[in-house]
Amino acid sequence: MQQNSLTQKERAYLKDALELENLCIAKYGVYADQCADHELKNMMFSIAKNKRHNANMIKQELGNSEFLYQ
């Protein structure tokens, strides 16, 4: 989908979704840092990685590809 084809309401929805994904990334990072169990820590990092992927996809739809997570 191209940036110009999004309605104002769709862009607002995607911006809200991006904020929620960013919040999840931060929270799962904190949770992973607090985990003593190695398997649980890896699972939290994996979820955070998945959330970064989601955030990057949303940013691409919004046309903010210069701020993608690595």
VMD Tcl script that builds the backbone (N, CA, C; Angstrom):
set m [mol new atoms 210]
animate dup $m
set s [atomselect $m all]
$s set {name element resname resid chain x y z} {
  {N N MET 1 A 0.845 -1.173 0.000}
  {CA C MET 1 A 0.000 0.000 0.000}
  {C C MET 1 A 0.894 1.241 0.000}
  {N N GLN 2 A 0.571 2.191 -0.814}
  {CA C GLN 2 A 1.357 3.414 -0.880}
  {C C GLN 2 A 0.868 4.409 0.145}
  {N N GLN 3 A 1.776 5.283 0.546}
  {CA C GLN 3 A 1.467 6.266 1.583}
  {C C GLN 3 A 0.267 7.130 1.206}
  {N N ASN 4 A 0.170 7.539 -0.045}
  {CA C ASN 4 A -0.905 8.430 -0.475}
  {C C ASN 4 A -2.262 7.749 -0.521}
  {N N SER 5 A -2.295 6.423 -0.533}
  {CA C SER 5 A -3.571 5.726 -0.629}
  {C C SER 5 A -4.243 5.524 0.729}
  {N N LEU 6 A -3.571 5.910 1.811}
  {CA C LEU 6 A -4.158 5.771 3.148}
  {C C LEU 6 A -5.048 6.969 3.465}
  {N N THR 7 A -6.191 6.672 4.052}
  {CA C THR 7 A -7.042 7.763 4.513}
  {C C THR 7 A -6.481 8.307 5.822}
  {N N GLN 8 A -6.982 9.453 6.222}
  {CA C GLN 8 A -6.536 10.054 7.485}
  {C C GLN 8 A -6.856 9.133 8.662}
  {N N LYS 9 A -8.001 8.486 8.615}
  {CA C LYS 9 A -8.401 7.573 9.683}
  {C C LYS 9 A -7.484 6.346 9.719}
  {N N GLU 10 A -7.119 5.822 8.555}
  {CA C GLU 10 A -6.220 4.679 8.500}
  {C C GLU 10 A -4.835 5.049 9.043}
  {N N ARG 11 A -4.342 6.219 8.682}
  {CA C ARG 11 A -3.045 6.678 9.187}
  {C C ARG 11 A -3.083 6.832 10.711}
  {N N ALA 12 A -4.184 7.358 11.237}
  {CA C ALA 12 A -4.326 7.523 12.687}
  {C C ALA 12 A -4.329 6.149 13.369}
  {N N TYR 13 A -5.045 5.202 12.769}
  {CA C TYR 13 A -5.081 3.852 13.331}
  {C C TYR 13 A -3.679 3.239 13.336}
  {N N LEU 14 A -2.954 3.373 12.222}
  {CA C LEU 14 A -1.609 2.808 12.144}
  {C C LEU 14 A -0.659 3.478 13.131}
  {N N LYS 15 A -0.799 4.769 13.340}
  {CA C LYS 15 A 0.041 5.462 14.317}
  {C C LYS 15 A -0.242 4.948 15.726}
  {N N ASP 16 A -1.514 4.720 16.039}
  {CA C ASP 16 A -1.866 4.148 17.349}
  {C C ASP 16 A -1.294 2.740 17.499}
  {N N ALA 17 A -1.417 1.943 16.436}
  {CA C ALA 17 A -0.887 0.579 16.474}
  {C C ALA 17 A 0.627 0.602 16.649}
  {N N LEU 18 A 1.299 1.545 16.010}
  {CA C LEU 18 A 2.745 1.662 16.140}
  {C C LEU 18 A 3.138 2.016 17.569}
  {N N GLU 19 A 2.395 2.913 18.190}
  {CA C GLU 19 A 2.675 3.259 19.589}
  {C C GLU 19 A 2.535 2.042 20.490}
  {N N LEU 20 A 1.516 1.235 20.248}
  {CA C LEU 20 A 1.319 0.027 21.052}
  {C C LEU 20 A 2.431 -0.993 20.826}
  {N N GLU 21 A 2.862 -1.150 19.581}
  {CA C GLU 21 A 3.974 -2.059 19.295}
  {C C GLU 21 A 5.246 -1.579 19.992}
  {N N ASN 22 A 5.508 -0.279 19.950}
  {CA C ASN 22 A 6.701 0.264 20.613}
  {C C ASN 22 A 6.643 0.046 22.119}
  {N N LEU 23 A 5.466 0.176 22.703}
  {CA C LEU 23 A 5.304 -0.081 24.130}
  {C C LEU 23 A 5.601 -1.545 24.447}
  {N N CYS 24 A 5.099 -2.441 23.615}
  {CA C CYS 24 A 5.361 -3.870 23.816}
  {C C CYS 24 A 6.844 -4.185 23.687}
  {N N ILE 25 A 7.518 -3.576 22.722}
  {CA C ILE 25 A 8.957 -3.798 22.543}
  {C C ILE 25 A 9.694 -3.436 23.829}
  {N N ALA 26 A 9.362 -2.281 24.374}
  {CA C ALA 26 A 10.027 -1.824 25.608}
  {C C ALA 26 A 9.710 -2.759 26.777}
  {N N LYS 27 A 8.458 -3.134 26.920}
  {CA C LYS 27 A 8.069 -3.989 28.044}
  {C C LYS 27 A 8.711 -5.373 27.964}
  {N N TYR 28 A 8.685 -5.992 26.780}
  {CA C TYR 28 A 9.275 -7.325 26.668}
  {C C TYR 28 A 10.776 -7.284 26.865}
  {N N GLY 29 A 11.423 -6.187 26.492}
  {CA C GLY 29 A 12.851 -6.029 26.772}
  {C C GLY 29 A 13.119 -5.987 28.264}
  {N N VAL 30 A 12.288 -5.250 28.997}
  {CA C VAL 30 A 12.424 -5.174 30.453}
  {C C VAL 30 A 12.144 -6.539 31.077}
  {N N TYR 31 A 11.086 -7.197 30.613}
  {CA C TYR 31 A 10.762 -8.516 31.155}
  {C C TYR 31 A 11.909 -9.495 30.927}
  {N N ALA 32 A 12.494 -9.466 29.733}
  {CA C ALA 32 A 13.597 -10.376 29.423}
  {C C ALA 32 A 14.787 -10.113 30.342}
  {N N ASP 33 A 15.069 -8.852 30.598}
  {CA C ASP 33 A 16.182 -8.507 31.478}
  {C C ASP 33 A 15.962 -8.996 32.907}
  {N N GLN 34 A 14.709 -9.134 33.309}
  {CA C GLN 34 A 14.394 -9.551 34.664}
  {C C GLN 34 A 14.294 -11.063 34.827}
  {N N CYS 35 A 14.296 -11.789 33.718}
  {CA C CYS 35 A 14.138 -13.246 33.777}
  {C C CYS 35 A 15.432 -13.930 34.196}
  {N N ALA 36 A 15.310 -14.839 35.138}
  {CA C ALA 36 A 16.450 -15.659 35.542}
  {C C ALA 36 A 16.510 -16.932 34.697}
  {N N ASP 37 A 15.366 -17.409 34.269}
  {CA C ASP 37 A 15.289 -18.619 33.461}
  {C C ASP 37 A 15.710 -18.305 32.022}
  {N N HIS 38 A 16.704 -19.023 31.528}
  {CA C HIS 38 A 17.267 -18.758 30.203}
  {C C HIS 38 A 16.233 -18.951 29.089}
  {N N GLU 39 A 15.431 -20.006 29.200}
  {CA C GLU 39 A 14.423 -20.291 28.175}
  {C C GLU 39 A 13.356 -19.201 28.145}
  {N N LEU 40 A 12.924 -18.760 29.300}
  {CA C LEU 40 A 11.930 -17.698 29.381}
  {C C LEU 40 A 12.498 -16.380 28.857}
  {N N LYS 41 A 13.759 -16.101 29.177}
  {CA C LYS 41 A 14.429 -14.895 28.685}
  {C C LYS 41 A 14.463 -14.889 27.158}
  {N N ASN 42 A 14.826 -16.032 26.576}
  {CA C ASN 42 A 14.870 -16.144 25.115}
  {C C ASN 42 A 13.494 -15.948 24.493}
  {N N MET 43 A 12.455 -16.470 25.165}
  {CA C MET 43 A 11.104 -16.299 24.660}
  {C C MET 43 A 10.709 -14.820 24.666}
  {N N MET 44 A 11.051 -14.094 25.719}
  {CA C MET 44 A 10.735 -12.664 25.800}
  {C C MET 44 A 11.466 -11.874 24.715}
  {N N PHE 45 A 12.747 -12.199 24.487}
  {CA C PHE 45 A 13.507 -11.537 23.426}
  {C C PHE 45 A 12.914 -11.861 22.056}
  {N N SER 46 A 12.445 -13.089 21.888}
  {CA C SER 46 A 11.834 -13.489 20.623}
  {C C SER 46 A 10.541 -12.708 20.370}
  {N N ILE 47 A 9.743 -12.533 21.413}
  {CA C ILE 47 A 8.505 -11.759 21.275}
  {C C ILE 47 A 8.837 -10.311 20.939}
  {N N ALA 48 A 9.844 -9.743 21.591}
  {CA C ALA 48 A 10.259 -8.367 21.307}
  {C C ALA 48 A 10.723 -8.237 19.857}
  {N N LYS 49 A 11.440 -9.243 19.372}
  {CA C LYS 49 A 11.906 -9.232 17.982}
  {C C LYS 49 A 10.716 -9.245 17.023}
  {N N ASN 50 A 9.713 -10.061 17.334}
  {CA C ASN 50 A 8.511 -10.121 16.510}
  {C C ASN 50 A 7.786 -8.773 16.510}
  {N N LYS 51 A 7.730 -8.132 17.665}
  {CA C LYS 51 A 7.092 -6.819 17.771}
  {C C LYS 51 A 7.856 -5.769 16.970}
  {N N ARG 52 A 9.205 -5.858 16.956}
  {CA C ARG 52 A 10.012 -4.935 16.140}
  {C C ARG 52 A 9.692 -5.116 14.667}
  {N N HIS 53 A 9.520 -6.377 14.261}
  {CA C HIS 53 A 9.149 -6.662 12.869}
  {C C HIS 53 A 7.795 -6.026 12.546}
  {N N ASN 54 A 6.834 -6.189 13.454}
  {CA C ASN 54 A 5.511 -5.582 13.248}
  {C C ASN 54 A 5.606 -4.066 13.151}
  {N N ALA 55 A 6.398 -3.459 14.042}
  {CA C ALA 55 A 6.564 -2.006 14.042}
  {C C ALA 55 A 7.186 -1.541 12.732}
  {N N ASN 56 A 8.155 -2.291 12.224}
  {CA C ASN 56 A 8.792 -1.929 10.956}
  {C C ASN 56 A 7.798 -1.984 9.797}
  {N N MET 57 A 6.938 -2.985 9.810}
  {CA C MET 57 A 5.922 -3.092 8.752}
  {C C MET 57 A 4.968 -1.907 8.809}
  {N N ILE 58 A 4.566 -1.516 10.001}
  {CA C ILE 58 A 3.667 -0.364 10.154}
  {C C ILE 58 A 4.365 0.913 9.685}
  {N N LYS 59 A 5.629 1.072 10.057}
  {CA C LYS 59 A 6.388 2.258 9.647}
  {C C LYS 59 A 6.508 2.334 8.131}
  {N N GLN 60 A 6.698 1.197 7.496}
  {CA C GLN 60 A 6.775 1.194 6.037}
  {C C GLN 60 A 5.455 1.645 5.422}
  {N N GLU 61 A 4.353 1.190 5.996}
  {CA C GLU 61 A 3.042 1.618 5.500}
  {C C GLU 61 A 2.839 3.111 5.687}
  {N N LEU 62 A 3.376 3.640 6.773}
  {CA C LEU 62 A 3.246 5.070 7.048}
  {C C LEU 62 A 4.275 5.906 6.286}
  {N N GLY 63 A 5.246 5.240 5.671}
  {CA C GLY 63 A 6.270 5.961 4.935}
  {C C GLY 63 A 7.401 6.458 5.797}
  {N N ASN 64 A 7.617 5.825 6.965}
  {CA C ASN 64 A 8.683 6.211 7.891}
  {C C ASN 64 A 9.807 5.185 7.886}
  {N N SER 65 A 10.211 4.710 6.729}
  {CA C SER 65 A 11.191 3.633 6.662}
  {C C SER 65 A 12.567 4.034 7.172}
  {N N GLU 66 A 12.871 5.339 7.282}
  {CA C GLU 66 A 14.185 5.744 7.767}
  {C C GLU 66 A 14.346 5.491 9.256}
  {N N PHE 67 A 13.273 5.185 9.977}
  {CA C PHE 67 A 13.333 4.960 11.424}
  {C C PHE 67 A 13.078 3.499 11.776}
  {N N LEU 68 A 13.404 2.581 10.882}
  {CA C LEU 68 A 13.154 1.168 11.133}
  {C C LEU 68 A 14.065 0.630 12.206}
  {N N TYR 69 A 13.542 -0.314 13.006}
  {CA C TYR 69 A 14.337 -1.007 14.015}
  {C C TYR 69 A 15.241 -2.000 13.315}
  {N N GLN 70 A 16.396 -2.204 13.885}
  {CA C GLN 70 A 17.333 -3.198 13.341}
  {C C GLN 70 A 17.348 -4.425 14.220}
}
mol reanalyze $m
mol bondsrecalc $m
mol representation Tube
mol addrep $m
